[in-house]
Amino acid sequence: MGKQIQIRVDESMVEVLNRIKFEVGNALKKQYNVGDIELNGNIISKIAAARLKGNTIFNFKIRKISYNKGILELI
């Protein structure tokens, strides 16, 4: 697990991270038939960094917390 730091970023970076969060969340909802999925912590920034490095395969699990809700966790 990477260390967490606070940095100042341009608003456009926040918009990019929100777009990635939306895309990943919707794709996983459809693929795993989950109504609501939480993307906690800095998972989105990890996904963005991996994409920039050229990684297209991610190891993750979805921890179900109720019938129709899960939490995405990168392994």
Legacy VTK file of the C-alpha trace (Angstrom):
# vtk DataFile Version 3.0
C-alpha trace
ASCII
DATASET POLYDATA
POINTS 75 float
0.000 0.000 0.000
1.408 3.387 -1.001
1.789 6.193 1.443
-0.805 8.906 1.401
0.251 12.530 0.983
-1.668 15.722 0.452
-0.866 17.880 -2.561
-2.444 20.814 -4.312
-3.691 20.082 -7.798
-5.429 22.028 -10.492
-9.206 21.721 -10.703
-8.848 19.951 -14.036
-7.029 17.079 -12.292
-9.921 16.734 -9.863
-12.291 16.596 -12.845
-10.162 13.874 -14.470
-10.169 11.798 -11.271
-13.935 12.189 -10.953
-14.391 11.069 -14.569
-12.225 7.994 -13.966
-14.203 7.258 -10.781
-17.460 7.465 -12.735
-16.185 5.260 -15.603
-14.691 2.592 -13.327
-17.714 2.571 -11.037
-20.197 2.155 -13.882
-18.152 -0.560 -15.575
-17.858 -2.565 -12.356
-21.544 -2.125 -11.521
-22.508 -3.629 -14.872
-19.897 -6.385 -14.798
-20.606 -7.578 -11.251
-24.312 -6.688 -11.093
-23.944 -4.406 -8.076
-26.286 -1.466 -7.548
-23.847 0.694 -5.585
-20.071 0.502 -5.335
-17.767 2.566 -3.143
-14.339 3.625 -4.333
-12.660 4.509 -1.050
-9.471 6.358 -0.324
-6.972 6.969 -3.040
-8.000 4.065 -5.266
-8.843 6.385 -8.143
-5.437 8.067 -8.061
-3.809 4.604 -8.024
-5.849 3.600 -11.082
-4.952 6.862 -12.861
-1.242 6.387 -12.095
-1.341 2.773 -13.291
-3.036 3.830 -16.544
-0.350 6.446 -17.141
2.324 3.806 -16.568
0.645 1.591 -19.168
-0.994 -0.949 -16.867
-4.322 -2.174 -18.147
-4.758 -5.156 -15.830
-5.717 -4.475 -12.231
-5.927 -6.959 -9.368
-8.893 -6.125 -7.193
-11.739 -7.570 -5.241
-15.196 -6.298 -4.441
-16.157 -6.763 -0.820
-19.933 -7.070 -0.578
-21.332 -5.165 2.387
-25.002 -5.748 1.629
-27.169 -7.420 -0.990
-26.699 -4.720 -3.606
-23.626 -2.805 -2.396
-19.890 -3.423 -2.479
-16.527 -1.764 -1.854
-13.710 -1.910 -4.409
-10.340 -2.894 -2.953
-7.128 -3.092 -4.957
-4.898 -6.038 -4.139
LINES 1 76
75 0 1 2 3 4 5 6 7 8 9 10 11 12 13 14 15 16 17 18 19 20 21 22 23 24 25 26 27 28 29 30 31 32 33 34 35 36 37 38 39 40 41 42 43 44 45 46 47 48 49 50 51 52 53 54 55 56 57 58 59 60 61 62 63 64 65 66 67 68 69 70 71 72 73 74
